[in-house]
């Protein structure tokens, strides 16, 4: 089965305040699928994501700090109507890389 990847959203890089959502507004999902996310931050920090508009925040990387200046990739499984966002709960960071790609089929 061929891969079907759609570049869906770049998260603007730059300074991100503690406990402040990185996307304004949340990114609305209109279809069932998987989103592949790539992030890099400027300092060692934990990062969280939400798929329900900020009601529940979940840790990326088991709540272990992402290392400064390293790229991390992870998948988020979603349903139509979900609302994705990210934040750092501990300290402010500079986001060096922020990408979200919609993965429809993957072989």
N, C-alpha and C positions, 0 to 999 in steps of 0.2 A: 504494500500500500504506500503511495507516495506521501511525502510530508506536505502539509498545507500550513504554512506559517504566515501570519499577517502581523506586520508591525502595527501595533495598536496605540501605544501611548509612550511618550517619553516623559519621565518625571523630571521637572526642572531641577537642575543642579544648583548648588549654592548652599548658603547657611540655612539650617533647619533648627528651629527652637525646640526645646524639651516639651514633650507631650502635645505637640502641635501637628495636626495632620499635614502630610506633604502635598496632597492633592486638594484643590478647592475648585469645584466640589469633588466629592468622591467619584471615582470612575464607575459608571453604571454598566453592568453586564447585561447584554440583550440576548444571550444564547448560552446554552449548556456547553461546557468545554473545560479546557485547561489553559491557564495563563503561565507562561514562562517569564520569570522576573530576574533581572540582573541588577545587583546593587553593589556599590562601593562607597565607603565612608572614610572620612579623613582621620578619625581617631577610633580606638577600640571602643565599641559601644554595642549595646543590645538594640535590636530593631524588632518592632511589632508590626503586624498587619491586621486588618479587619475585612470581613466580607459582608458585614451587616450594618454598615453606616456608622461604625464606632460604638455600637452597643457592647461588643465583645472584642477584645484585642488579644491576639495570639502571638507568641514569640517565634521568630525565625531562628533556626539553628539551635533549637532546644533551649533558648534563653541564654546561650553562651555568647559572649561578645563577638561581633564580627571584627576581624583584625583590620587595623588601619591600612589603607591603600591596597587592599586585596579585593578582587572581584568575587562575588558570590552569586550563584544561580540556583533557583528553586522553582518548583511548580506549585500553583494554587489551583485546586479544582473548584469550579464555580457552577452555579445555576443561573438561569435567566432571572433578573431582578436583584442579584447580589450587587453590593457596592463596595469596591476595593479602595483601601487607603493604607498608608504606612505612617509610622512615627518612631521616635526614639524616646523611651520613658525616663532615661537616666540623666542625660546631658544633651546639650545642643551639639550638632555635628555639621560638617559640610558634606553634602552629598556630592560625590565625585562622578557617579554613574547611576542612572536610574532608567531602566527600560522594562516595558511589559509587552510581550508578544502573545498573540492569541494562537494556540495550537489546536487545529481542528482534527487533523489526522496525523498519526506518526507511525511509521513502519519500522 
